[in-house]
Amino acid sequence: MSSKRDVLVLPCHKSYWSRVKGDLRHIATGRIGTLTQFRECLTQMATSSGCMKSRSQFQALEPVFDCLDAQCVESPVSGSVNSTEYLEKILPVQAALLLDMKSLFPRPIAVLRKGMRTQEVLTERQCLTLISAGFLCLLPEPSDKLQSLNFRTQATKLRCLLNYFRRCLTPAEASLLLNPPDAQDKGEDQPAGDSPAEGAGNQTLPEGEAETPPATPQPPGAWLADRLVTFHRRVLSSSVPAYEELWESPQQLLAFKFVDDVDACDANKDSSRNSRLINSHAPRLGGSVLEMGADSDEILMMEYPSMLAGLVLVEKLSASECVVVSGIQRYNLLKGSGASLRWLGDYVDECAPTTDGHVQREMAVYQIKSYKTQPLAQFSPTDILSELAAIHIAVHPTLGTTANKSWPPPQHEGEAAESAPAASAEPAVAEERKDSPQPGEQQSADVSAAPAGAEKPPVEERRAESPKSPSSDKTALPLPPKVPLFAYPPGCGAIYGGFPQLRFFLLWLASSCCERELLVRCPGSMGIDWDSELDRQQLSHIQSLVKQRGMTVGQLFGFLIDGASNLPERGLRLSDMLMLRLEKGL
């Protein structure tokens, strides 16, 4: 039986909910027309929920929205939402969604505690509800082990969130996604006045044909109820492998290629589809995303807003842990970092969901060590090994789960997982799932038992019939174990002080160990001259030589352990020394 500390206590289960419901009903009727009224309402709800820390907490609300309105005028790109549009069109629907919170969460939601190998499955609609509750300061402030989801930050991030709310909550967006354009095109040439809305009184139905009843209005965010997002926490029993396990590895180094980040709404350039993104971060998921942080960690969270729900679910990570988030969808395009961060516009993600409801994209986040004060320490054999292990848990399909708690990872993991996906994609929960139907399995059972023509209930209602344990409703990771990695060299930049070439080679080693193609991205948000630091032309030449010589993971690892420690002091780069050895056949 789960204790209260193992589950997220939602506002609808708190004593202040009856007071907050009155405020939400007031908002849902469209009575908030000015920013001053919005601030007063936020102050009242934050006071009820215990989120009010000082009287000046919302003093910056009007200036932030004024800055947002100015940005909308200066760069009126697709998806821009100004303060008036938010207050009049989006906020009332957001309040209506929150009023339905109790029915949207029919079972407890587990908190992924430190050291626990567990996962939590949410619908996109549930993620949206949690984020909306945080945005309106309804969630109680968490302990130090969790992040706050209550919003207090700058205009660029506000544009991202308002675009996310617009996409998820406005009827036009939901209608477009529920009724594809090809279905709507059939009525394009219909004469004016012949539409059901305009000429219903003049139409004559064929004899014997009943009139079609008007469509029932969809509840807020209903189209997201069948899309799933899984947060899966992994833990290594031993954080560092033995040298011999890597030194003697016969695994061939696999291919890598450099890819560009998407800088326009062009899905053909989006290499993150059907891949796993790797992101290093501070001990807390998302870093300072809802404060003033605006580096790579925070930027990814705003581009994929459903990950924000993890702030109240995932406790601080240790060096031997990672979190894999499956089913994330992109909504925003951002450019720059820090003070130069700006929103480029809305992004229509064409990454399709799988049959189990997950969008075919996942992100692994893990804690990175900082070498800002001692940059040369990262070249020591011990640090190389520990950093490689940290990257490896984020790259490997199952390392850190119940079945694979420690090094060495099982051999031929990819083939085993592909031959038995239900059992090996997430072995950490295989035993728990024996008597617990999967979301897809539960759906099949519900549909088969329902009368013919009956409408299937939303996922939230179907899941209420599953076992009540917070960890019992599990789902396998939707992507095969050998999908490409979409990653940048981790731990680089001013915050962590990592050497880009060393980090690149560690990433290459980890991806090759797991038999995954490596797609290397070089985000401009990190303030690094990637062309100078990595020398793509030289690394591409090294890749050709590696293929010719048949260089293995063990040989590259041995090169890093033997030769990396004294190179920086001599002013040499790893790529220079490695190419020299390859050309001379050493």
C-alpha positions as CSV (number, residue, x, y, z in Angstrom):
1,M,0.0,0.0,0.0
2,S,1.5,3.4,-1.0
3,S,2.1,6.1,1.5
4,K,1.1,9.7,1.0
5,R,4.7,10.7,0.4
6,D,4.9,8.3,-2.6
7,V,2.1,10.0,-4.5
8,L,1.5,13.5,-5.8
9,V,-1.3,15.2,-3.8
10,L,-3.3,17.2,-6.3
11,P,-5.1,20.4,-5.5
12,C,-8.5,18.8,-6.0
13,H,-7.7,16.6,-2.9
14,K,-6.5,19.5,-0.7
15,S,-8.7,21.3,1.8
16,Y,-8.4,24.6,-0.1
17,W,-10.0,23.2,-3.3
18,S,-13.5,24.4,-2.4
19,R,-12.2,28.0,-2.2
20,V,-10.2,27.7,-5.4
21,K,-13.1,26.2,-7.3
22,G,-15.0,29.4,-6.9
23,D,-12.2,31.4,-8.4
24,L,-11.9,29.0,-11.3
25,R,-15.6,29.2,-12.0
26,H,-15.3,33.0,-12.0
27,I,-12.5,32.7,-14.6
28,A,-14.3,30.1,-16.7
29,T,-17.2,32.5,-17.2
30,G,-14.9,35.0,-18.9
31,R,-15.0,37.6,-16.2
32,I,-11.2,38.2,-16.2
33,G,-10.7,41.0,-18.8
34,T,-7.6,42.9,-17.6
35,L,-4.1,42.0,-16.3
36,T,-5.0,43.7,-13.0
37,Q,-8.0,41.4,-12.5
38,F,-5.8,38.4,-13.5
39,R,-3.2,39.4,-10.9
40,E,-5.8,39.9,-8.2
41,C,-7.3,36.4,-9.0
42,L,-3.8,34.8,-9.0
43,T,-3.1,36.4,-5.6
44,Q,-6.3,35.0,-4.2
45,M,-5.7,31.5,-5.5
46,A,-2.0,31.5,-4.5
47,T,-3.0,32.5,-1.0
48,S,-5.5,29.7,-0.8
49,S,-3.0,27.1,-2.1
50,G,-0.1,28.2,0.1
51,C,2.0,29.4,-2.8
52,M,1.9,33.1,-1.8
53,K,5.3,33.9,-0.3
54,S,5.1,37.7,-0.3
55,R,2.8,40.5,-1.2
56,S,5.1,41.5,-4.1
57,Q,5.1,38.0,-5.6
58,F,3.0,39.0,-8.7
59,Q,4.2,42.6,-9.1
60,A,6.1,41.6,-12.3
61,L,3.0,40.1,-13.9
62,E,2.0,43.2,-15.9
63,P,5.6,44.1,-17.0
64,V,6.1,40.5,-18.2
65,F,2.9,40.5,-20.2
66,D,3.7,44.0,-21.5
67,C,7.0,42.7,-22.7
68,L,5.2,39.7,-24.3
69,D,2.8,42.1,-26.1
70,A,5.7,44.1,-27.4
71,Q,7.4,41.0,-28.7
72,C,4.2,40.0,-30.5
73,V,4.1,43.3,-32.2
74,E,7.8,43.3,-33.1
75,S,7.8,39.6,-34.4
76,P,4.2,38.7,-35.3
77,V,5.0,35.1,-36.2
78,S,2.7,32.1,-36.3
79,G,1.4,31.1,-32.9
80,S,1.9,34.4,-31.2
81,V,-0.5,34.9,-28.3
82,N,-0.9,38.3,-26.7
83,S,-2.3,39.1,-23.3
84,T,-5.8,40.0,-24.6
85,E,-6.1,36.7,-26.6
86,Y,-4.9,34.7,-23.6
87,L,-7.3,36.4,-21.1
88,E,-10.3,36.2,-23.4
89,K,-9.9,32.9,-25.3
90,I,-7.5,30.6,-23.5
91,L,-7.7,31.3,-19.8
92,P,-11.5,30.5,-19.5
93,V,-10.9,27.1,-21.2
94,Q,-7.9,26.5,-18.9
95,A,-10.0,27.1,-15.9
96,A,-12.7,24.7,-17.2
97,L,-10.0,22.1,-17.6
98,L,-8.9,22.5,-14.0
99,L,-12.4,22.3,-12.7
100,D,-12.5,18.8,-14.1
101,M,-9.3,17.8,-12.4
102,K,-10.7,15.2,-10.1
103,S,-12.2,13.1,-13.0
104,L,-9.0,13.5,-15.1
105,F,-6.9,11.8,-12.4
106,P,-9.0,8.7,-11.4
107,R,-6.0,7.1,-9.6
108,P,-3.0,8.3,-7.6
109,I,0.0,9.6,-9.5
110,A,3.3,8.3,-8.3
111,V,6.3,10.5,-7.4
112,L,9.5,9.0,-8.7
113,R,11.6,9.0,-5.6
114,K,15.4,9.0,-5.5
115,G,16.9,5.5,-5.8
116,M,13.6,3.9,-7.1
117,R,13.5,2.0,-10.4
118,T,10.0,2.9,-11.4
119,Q,7.9,4.8,-14.0
120,E,4.7,6.8,-14.2
121,V,2.5,7.0,-17.3
122,L,0.4,10.1,-17.9
123,T,-1.8,11.2,-20.7
124,E,-0.9,14.4,-22.5
125,R,-4.1,15.8,-21.1
126,Q,-3.0,15.1,-17.6
127,C,0.4,16.7,-18.3
128,L,-1.5,19.8,-19.6
129,T,-3.6,19.8,-16.5
130,L,-0.6,19.7,-14.1
131,I,1.2,22.5,-16.1
132,S,-2.0,24.6,-16.1
133,A,-2.4,24.2,-12.4
134,G,1.2,25.2,-11.9
135,F,0.8,28.2,-14.2
136,L,-2.1,29.4,-12.1
137,C,-0.2,28.8,-8.8
138,L,-2.6,26.1,-7.6
139,L,0.0,23.4,-6.8
140,P,1.4,23.5,-3.2
141,E,5.1,24.3,-3.0
142,P,7.0,20.9,-2.9
143,S,9.8,19.8,-0.8
144,D,13.5,20.5,-1.7
145,K,13.7,17.2,-3.5
146,L,11.2,18.3,-6.1
147,Q,10.8,21.3,-8.4
148,S,8.1,23.9,-8.2
149,L,5.8,24.1,-11.2
150,N,4.6,27.6,-10.3
151,F,5.5,30.0,-13.1
152,R,7.7,33.1,-12.4
153,T,9.9,33.9,-15.3
154,Q,10.6,36.0,-18.5
155,A,8.5,36.9,-21.5
156,T,10.2,34.5,-24.0
157,K,9.3,31.4,-21.9
158,L,5.8,32.9,-21.4
159,R,5.4,33.0,-25.2
160,C,6.3,29.3,-25.3
161,L,3.7,28.4,-22.6
162,L,0.9,30.4,-24.1
163,N,1.5,28.9,-27.5
164,Y,1.4,25.4,-25.9
165,F,-1.9,26.3,-24.1
166,R,-3.3,27.7,-27.4
167,R,-2.4,24.6,-29.3
168,C,-3.9,22.3,-26.7
169,L,-7.0,24.2,-25.6
170,T,-8.4,26.3,-28.4
171,P,-11.2,24.6,-30.4
172,A,-9.7,25.4,-33.8
173,E,-6.5,23.4,-33.0
174,A,-8.5,20.5,-31.6
175,S,-10.8,20.5,-34.6
176,L,-8.0,20.4,-37.0
177,L,-6.3,17.5,-35.3
178,L,-9.5,15.5,-34.8
179,N,-10.7,16.1,-38.4
180,P,-7.7,15.9,-40.8
181,P,-7.6,18.4,-43.7
182,D,-8.4,15.8,-46.3
183,A,-11.8,15.2,-44.6
184,Q,-12.5,19.0,-44.5
185,D,-11.5,19.4,-48.2
186,K,-14.7,17.6,-49.3
187,G,-16.7,20.7,-48.4
188,E,-14.5,23.4,-49.9
189,D,-16.5,23.9,-53.0
190,Q,-19.9,23.9,-51.2
191,P,-21.9,27.0,-52.1
192,A,-22.4,29.7,-49.5
193,G,-25.6,29.1,-47.5
194,D,-25.5,25.3,-48.1
195,S,-23.5,24.5,-45.0
196,P,-25.4,22.9,-42.2
197,A,-25.0,26.0,-40.0
198,E,-26.2,28.5,-42.6
199,G,-28.9,26.6,-44.5
200,A,-30.1,24.0,-42.1
201,G,-33.7,25.3,-42.2
202,N,-34.0,25.0,-46.0
203,Q,-32.5,21.6,-46.5
204,T,-34.6,18.6,-47.4
205,L,-33.3,15.2,-46.2
206,P,-33.8,12.1,-48.5
207,E,-36.8,10.0,-47.6
208,G,-36.1,7.6,-44.8
209,E,-32.9,9.3,-43.7
210,A,-32.7,10.6,-40.2
211,E,-31.3,14.0,-39.4
212,T,-27.8,13.9,-37.9
213,P,-27.7,15.3,-34.3
214,P,-25.3,18.2,-33.7
215,A,-21.9,17.2,-32.5
216,T,-21.3,17.1,-28.8
217,P,-18.8,19.8,-27.7
218,Q,-15.5,18.3,-26.8
219,P,-14.2,19.0,-23.2
220,P,-11.0,21.0,-22.9
221,G,-8.0,19.2,-24.2
222,A,-10.0,16.1,-25.1
223,W,-8.0,15.2,-28.2
224,L,-4.9,14.7,-25.9
225,A,-6.6,12.0,-23.8
226,D,-5.2,9.1,-26.0
227,R,-1.6,10.4,-26.2
228,L,0.7,9.1,-23.5
229,V,3.9,10.4,-21.9
230,T,6.0,8.0,-19.7
231,F,8.5,9.2,-17.1
232,H,10.9,6.3,-16.3
233,R,13.5,6.5,-13.5
234,R,16.6,4.3,-13.8
235,V,19.2,3.6,-11.2
236,L,22.6,1.9,-11.4
237,S,23.7,-0.2,-8.5
238,S,27.4,0.5,-9.2
239,S,28.1,3.8,-11.0
240,V,31.5,2.9,-12.4
241,P,32.4,-0.3,-14.4
242,A,35.7,-2.0,-14.3
243,Y,38.4,-0.9,-16.8
244,E,38.6,-4.3,-18.4
245,E,35.0,-4.4,-19.4
246,L,35.5,-1.6,-21.8
247,W,39.2,-2.1,-22.6
248,E,38.5,-5.5,-24.0
249,S,35.3,-4.7,-25.9
250,P,35.4,-6.0,-29.5
251,Q,32.4,-3.9,-30.5
252,Q,33.1,-1.9,-33.7
253,L,32.8,1.9,-33.6
254,L,29.6,2.8,-35.4
255,A,28.9,5.7,-37.7
256,F,28.1,9.2,-36.6
257,K,27.1,12.3,-38.6
258,F,26.5,16.0,-37.8
259,V,23.0,17.3,-38.2
260,D,21.6,20.8,-37.9
261,D,19.0,21.9,-35.4
262,V,15.6,22.9,-36.8
263,D,15.6,26.6,-37.3
264,A,12.3,26.9,-39.2
265,C,9.0,25.0,-39.4
266,D,10.4,22.3,-41.7
267,A,9.7,18.8,-40.5
268,N,12.0,17.3,-43.1
269,K,15.0,18.8,-41.1
270,D,13.9,17.5,-37.8
271,S,16.4,14.7,-36.9
272,S,14.9,14.2,-33.5
273,R,11.9,12.2,-34.9
274,N,12.1,8.5,-34.0
275,S,15.2,9.0,-31.9
276,R,16.4,9.4,-28.3
277,L,17.5,12.9,-27.3
278,I,20.3,13.0,-24.7
279,N,20.4,15.9,-22.3
280,S,22.7,16.6,-19.4
281,H,21.3,18.7,-16.6
282,A,21.6,19.9,-13.0
283,P,20.5,17.5,-10.2
284,R,16.9,18.8,-10.6
285,L,15.0,18.0,-13.8
286,G,14.8,21.1,-16.0
287,G,17.4,23.1,-14.1
288,S,16.0,26.6,-13.5
289,V,13.5,26.4,-16.3
290,L,10.7,28.3,-14.5
291,E,13.1,30.8,-13.0
292,M,15.7,32.8,-15.0
293,G,17.6,29.8,-16.5
294,A,17.9,29.9,-20.2
295,D,20.6,27.4,-21.3
296,S,20.3,24.1,-23.2
297,D,18.4,22.2,-20.4
298,E,15.8,24.9,-19.9
299,I,15.4,25.5,-23.7
300,L,14.6,21.8,-24.3
301,M,12.0,21.9,-21.6
302,M,10.2,24.9,-23.2
303,E,10.4,23.3,-26.7
304,Y,8.8,20.1,-25.3
305,P,6.5,21.6,-22.7
306,S,4.8,18.3,-21.6
307,M,8.2,17.5,-19.9
308,L,7.4,20.3,-17.4
309,A,4.9,17.9,-15.7
310,G,8.0,15.9,-14.5
311,L,9.1,18.8,-12.3
312,V,6.5,17.7,-9.7
313,L,7.1,14.0,-10.2
314,V,10.9,13.4,-10.4
315,E,13.0,14.0,-7.3
316,K,16.6,15.1,-7.6
317,L,18.9,12.7,-9.5
318,S,22.2,11.3,-8.3
319,A,25.2,10.7,-10.5
320,S,24.1,7.0,-11.0
321,E,20.5,7.8,-12.2
322,C,18.7,9.0,-15.2
323,V,15.2,9.7,-16.3
324,V,13.9,8.6,-19.8
325,V,10.8,10.5,-20.9
326,S,8.9,8.8,-23.8
327,G,6.3,10.4,-26.0
328,I,7.3,14.0,-26.0
329,Q,5.9,16.4,-28.6
330,R,7.5,19.6,-29.8
331,Y,5.5,22.8,-29.8
332,N,8.0,25.7,-30.0
333,L,11.1,26.9,-31.8
334,L,13.7,28.8,-29.8
335,K,17.0,30.4,-30.7
336,G,19.9,31.8,-28.6
337,S,20.4,31.5,-24.8
338,G,20.4,33.6,-21.7
339,A,19.5,37.3,-22.5
340,S,19.5,36.6,-26.2
341,L,16.9,33.8,-26.0
342,R,14.1,34.4,-28.4
343,W,11.0,32.6,-29.6
344,L,11.0,31.8,-33.4
345,G,7.4,30.6,-33.5
346,D,5.1,27.7,-33.4
347,Y,6.3,24.3,-34.5
348,V,3.9,21.7,-36.0
349,D,5.4,18.4,-35.0
350,E,4.9,15.6,-37.5
351,C,6.3,12.9,-35.3
352,A,3.5,10.4,-35.2
353,P,2.2,8.5,-32.2
354,T,2.7,4.7,-32.0
355,T,-0.2,2.3,-31.6
356,D,0.3,2.6,-27.8
357,G,-0.2,6.3,-27.8
358,H,3.4,7.6,-27.5
359,V,4.8,10.1,-29.9
360,Q,7.9,8.4,-31.5
361,R,10.5,10.5,-29.6
362,E,12.1,10.2,-26.2
363,M,14.6,12.1,-24.1
364,A,17.0,10.8,-21.6
365,V,18.2,13.3,-18.9
366,Y,21.0,12.7,-16.4
367,Q,23.3,14.6,-14.1
368,I,26.6,15.9,-15.4
369,K,29.6,16.7,-13.3
370,S,31.0,20.2,-13.4
371,Y,34.7,20.8,-14.2
372,K,34.5,24.6,-14.2
373,T,37.0,25.1,-11.4
374,Q,39.2,22.1,-12.3
375,P,39.0,21.6,-16.1
376,L,42.0,19.2,-16.4
377,A,40.6,16.8,-13.9
378,Q,38.2,15.5,-16.5
379,F,41.1,13.9,-18.4
380,S,42.1,11.6,-15.5
381,P,41.3,7.9,-16.2
382,T,38.9,7.7,-13.2
383,D,36.9,10.7,-14.4
384,I,36.8,9.5,-18.0
385,L,35.4,6.2,-16.7
386,S,32.8,7.7,-14.4
387,E,31.6,10.2,-17.1
388,L,31.4,7.4,-19.7
389,A,29.2,5.4,-17.2
390,A,27.0,8.4,-16.7
391,I,26.4,8.9,-20.4
392,H,26.0,5.1,-20.9
393,I,23.0,4.8,-18.6
394,A,21.2,7.5,-20.7
395,V,22.1,5.9,-24.0
396,H,21.4,2.2,-23.2
397,P,17.9,0.8,-23.8
398,T,17.6,-0.9,-20.4
399,L,20.6,-0.2,-18.2
400,G,19.5,0.9,-14.7
401,T,16.2,-1.1,-14.8
402,T,15.4,-3.9,-12.5
403,A,16.8,-6.5,-14.9
404,N,20.0,-4.6,-15.7
405,K,20.9,-2.9,-12.4
406,S,24.7,-2.7,-12.9
407,W,27.6,-3.2,-15.3
408,P,28.3,-4.9,-17.5
409,P,25.3,-4.4,-19.7
410,P,24.0,-7.6,-21.3
411,Q,25.4,-8.6,-24.7
412,H,23.3,-8.3,-27.8
413,E,20.7,-6.3,-25.9
414,G,19.2,-4.9,-29.1
415,E,18.5,-8.3,-30.7
416,A,17.0,-9.6,-27.4
417,A,14.7,-6.6,-27.1
418,E,13.6,-6.7,-30.7
419,S,12.7,-10.4,-30.4
420,A,10.6,-9.9,-27.2
421,P,9.6,-6.2,-27.0
422,A,6.9,-6.6,-24.3
423,A,9.3,-8.4,-21.9
424,S,12.6,-6.6,-22.5
425,A,11.8,-3.1,-23.5
426,E,11.3,-2.2,-19.8
427,P,12.3,-5.2,-17.7
428,A,12.2,-3.1,-14.6
429,V,8.4,-3.4,-14.5
430,A,8.0,-6.8,-16.2
431,E,6.9,-8.6,-13.0
432,E,4.5,-5.8,-12.0
433,R,2.9,-6.0,-15.4
434,K,2.0,-9.7,-15.4
435,D,-1.4,-9.1,-13.8
436,S,-1.8,-5.5,-14.9
437,P,-3.2,-4.7,-18.3
438,Q,-1.3,-2.2,-20.5
439,P,-3.0,0.9,-21.7
440,G,-3.3,-0.7,-25.2
441,E,-4.5,-4.0,-23.7
442,Q,-7.0,-2.3,-21.5
443,Q,-8.4,-0.4,-24.5
444,S,-8.8,-3.6,-26.4
445,A,-10.7,-5.3,-23.5
446,D,-12.9,-2.3,-23.1
447,V,-13.8,-2.0,-26.7
448,S,-14.6,-5.7,-27.1
449,A,-16.8,-5.6,-24.1
450,A,-18.7,-2.5,-25.1
451,P,-21.9,-2.7,-27.2
452,A,-21.5,-2.3,-30.9
453,G,-21.2,1.4,-31.9
454,A,-20.6,2.5,-28.4
455,E,-18.1,5.4,-28.0
456,K,-14.9,4.3,-26.1
457,P,-14.2,6.2,-22.9
458,P,-11.2,8.4,-22.6
459,V,-7.9,6.9,-21.5
460,E,-8.2,8.5,-18.0
461,E,-11.5,6.6,-17.4
462,R,-10.3,3.3,-18.8
463,R,-7.2,3.4,-16.6
464,A,-9.3,3.9,-13.5
465,E,-10.4,0.2,-13.8
466,S,-6.7,-1.0,-13.6
467,P,-5.1,-1.9,-10.2
468,K,-5.0,1.1,-7.9
469,S,-1.3,1.0,-7.1
470,P,0.4,4.1,-8.5
471,S,3.1,2.0,-10.2
472,S,0.8,-0.7,-11.7
473,D,-0.2,1.1,-14.9
474,K,2.9,0.5,-16.9
475,T,3.8,0.7,-20.6
476,A,6.8,-0.4,-22.6
477,L,9.0,2.2,-24.1
478,P,7.6,2.8,-27.6
479,L,10.9,3.0,-29.5
480,P,13.1,0.1,-30.6
481,P,16.4,-0.2,-28.7
482,K,18.5,0.7,-31.7
483,V,16.9,4.0,-32.7
484,P,19.5,6.8,-33.4
485,L,20.7,9.1,-30.7
486,F,20.2,12.8,-31.2
487,A,22.6,14.5,-28.9
488,Y,25.2,17.2,-28.4
489,P,28.6,16.6,-26.6
490,P,27.4,16.7,-23.0
491,G,28.8,18.9,-20.2
492,C,30.3,21.6,-22.5
493,G,30.0,25.3,-22.1
494,A,30.8,27.8,-19.3
495,I,28.6,26.1,-16.7
496,Y,30.2,22.7,-16.7
497,G,33.6,23.3,-18.4
498,G,33.7,20.1,-20.4
499,F,36.2,19.8,-23.4
500,P,34.0,19.4,-26.5
501,Q,36.3,16.8,-28.2
502,L,36.6,14.6,-25.1
503,R,32.8,14.7,-24.6
504,F,32.3,13.9,-28.2
505,F,34.5,10.8,-28.0
506,L,32.7,9.6,-24.8
507,L,29.4,10.0,-26.6
508,W,30.7,8.1,-29.6
509,L,31.9,5.3,-27.3
510,A,28.6,5.0,-25.5
511,S,26.5,5.0,-28.7
512,S,28.7,2.4,-30.3
513,C,28.5,0.2,-27.2
514,C,24.7,0.2,-27.6
515,E,24.8,-0.2,-31.4
516,R,23.1,3.1,-32.0
517,E,23.8,5.6,-34.8
518,L,24.9,8.9,-33.4
519,L,23.4,12.1,-34.8
520,V,25.5,15.0,-33.4
521,R,23.8,18.3,-32.9
522,C,25.7,21.5,-32.1
523,P,23.2,23.9,-30.5
524,G,24.1,27.5,-30.8
525,S,22.4,28.1,-27.4
526,M,25.5,26.9,-25.6
527,G,27.7,29.8,-26.8
528,I,30.4,27.4,-28.2
529,D,32.3,27.7,-31.5
530,W,31.6,24.1,-32.4
531,D,33.3,24.4,-35.8
532,S,36.5,25.4,-34.1
533,E,36.3,23.1,-31.1
534,L,35.2,19.9,-32.9
535,D,36.7,20.4,-36.4
536,R,34.0,18.4,-38.2
537,Q,36.1,17.9,-41.3
538,Q,38.9,16.2,-39.3
539,L,36.4,14.1,-37.3
540,S,34.8,12.9,-40.5
541,H,38.3,11.9,-41.8
542,I,38.9,10.1,-38.5
543,Q,35.6,8.2,-39.0
544,S,36.8,7.0,-42.4
545,L,40.1,5.8,-41.0
546,V,38.3,4.1,-38.1
547,K,36.2,2.2,-40.6
548,Q,39.2,1.2,-42.7
549,R,41.2,0.0,-39.7
550,G,38.3,-1.7,-38.0
551,M,38.9,0.2,-34.7
552,T,36.9,-1.1,-31.8
553,V,35.3,0.5,-28.7
554,G,38.1,-1.0,-26.6
555,Q,40.8,0.5,-28.7
556,L,39.3,4.0,-28.6
557,F,38.7,3.7,-24.9
558,G,42.3,2.6,-24.4
559,F,43.5,5.6,-26.4
560,L,41.6,8.0,-24.2
561,I,42.8,6.4,-21.0
562,D,46.4,6.2,-22.0
563,G,46.9,9.4,-23.9
564,A,44.3,12.0,-23.0
565,S,45.6,13.1,-19.6
566,N,48.7,14.9,-20.9
567,L,47.4,16.3,-24.2
568,P,45.8,19.6,-22.9
569,E,49.0,20.6,-21.1
570,R,50.9,20.1,-24.3
571,G,48.4,22.2,-26.3
572,L,47.3,19.2,-28.4
573,R,43.8,18.1,-29.4
574,L,42.5,14.5,-29.0
575,S,41.6,14.4,-32.7
576,D,45.1,15.4,-33.8
577,M,46.7,12.6,-31.8
578,L,44.1,10.0,-32.8
579,M,44.4,10.8,-36.5
580,L,48.2,10.6,-36.2
581,R,47.9,7.1,-34.7
582,L,45.4,5.9,-37.2
583,E,47.4,7.2,-40.2
584,K,50.6,5.5,-38.9
585,G,48.7,2.3,-38.0
586,L,49.6,2.5,-34.3
